[in-house]
Amino acid sequence: MRFGKGISAKRLAEILGVSKAMVSHYESGRYKPSAKVIIRLERFFGIPAGELLAESDAEEDYRRLGSSERPTR
């Protein structure tokens, strides 16, 4: 999502109040964001939390399957 907005990991980290490394962990699926961070993501991207969580589940499925194609929504 951040790529679509043309925003760097550093800038998103500042917006979310977390480290750049934590943004990387969220994006890789290593860690899940806290409720507070999800609310900040929701506000910044203008996407309901349910959709954010559904997208992260799809990304997790994609990584787990090792698919060469990204999931579509």
C-alpha positions as a printed NumPy array, in Angstrom:
array([[  0.   ,   0.   ,   0.   ],
       [  2.732,   2.452,   0.838],
       [  4.277,   1.953,  -2.598],
       [  1.018,   3.06 ,  -4.192],
       [  1.222,   6.279,  -2.192],
       [  4.921,   6.734,  -3.036],
       [  5.896,   6.819,   0.624],
       [  9.162,   5.551,   2.078],
       [  9.4  ,   3.081,   4.95 ],
       [ 11.082,   5.815,   6.99 ],
       [  8.193,   8.237,   6.445],
       [  5.571,   5.602,   7.219],
       [  7.469,   4.742,  10.413],
       [  7.307,   8.395,  11.451],
       [  3.561,   8.507,  10.776],
       [  2.945,   5.303,  12.713],
       [  5.285,   6.167,  15.581],
       [  7.411,   3.052,  15.109],
       [ 10.9  ,   2.326,  13.8  ],
       [ 11.711,   1.789,  10.129],
       [ 12.728,  -1.764,  11.063],
       [  9.281,  -2.376,  12.552],
       [  7.628,  -1.254,   9.296],
       [  9.818,  -3.802,   7.521],
       [  8.728,  -6.492,   9.998],
       [  5.055,  -5.632,   9.413],
       [  5.52 ,  -5.769,   5.643],
       [  7.346,  -9.101,   5.78 ],
       [  4.752, -10.594,   8.094],
       [  7.255, -11.235,  10.856],
       [  5.216,  -9.141,  13.31 ],
       [  1.599,  -8.004,  13.348],
       [  0.878,  -4.335,  14.119],
       [ -0.775,  -3.406,  17.403],
       [ -4.334,  -2.086,  17.492],
       [ -2.966,   1.454,  17.852],
       [ -0.833,   1.048,  14.729],
       [ -3.744,  -0.486,  12.8  ],
       [ -5.86 ,   2.567,  13.654],
       [ -3.078,   4.856,  12.407],
       [ -2.806,   2.812,   9.195],
       [ -6.563,   2.988,   8.756],
       [ -6.559,   6.769,   9.116],
       [ -3.538,   7.342,   6.896],
       [ -4.601,   5.09 ,   4.034],
       [ -8.34 ,   5.703,   4.426],
       [ -9.031,   1.982,   4.44 ],
       [-11.191,   0.254,   7.079],
       [ -9.247,  -1.933,   9.512],
       [-11.091,  -5.035,   8.306],
       [ -9.769,  -4.521,   4.794],
       [ -6.263,  -3.892,   6.099],
       [ -6.364,  -7.129,   8.051],
       [ -7.845,  -9.062,   5.112],
       [ -5.026,  -7.821,   2.896],
       [ -2.394,  -8.841,   5.434],
       [ -3.987, -12.325,   5.582],
       [ -3.808, -12.576,   1.781],
       [ -0.146, -11.506,   1.848],
       [  0.574, -14.111,   4.528],
       [ -1.073, -16.806,   2.396],
       [  1.009, -15.675,  -0.582],
       [  4.258, -15.964,   1.398],
       [  3.3  , -19.298,   2.927],
       [  2.494, -20.811,  -0.471],
       [  5.623, -19.374,  -2.077],
       [  3.527, -18.454,  -5.071],
       [  5.052, -16.625,  -8.004],
       [  1.814, -14.686,  -8.371],
       [  0.481, -12.205,  -5.863],
       [ -3.053, -12.753,  -4.586],
       [ -5.77 , -10.67 ,  -6.156],
       [ -8.63 ,  -9.006,  -4.326]])
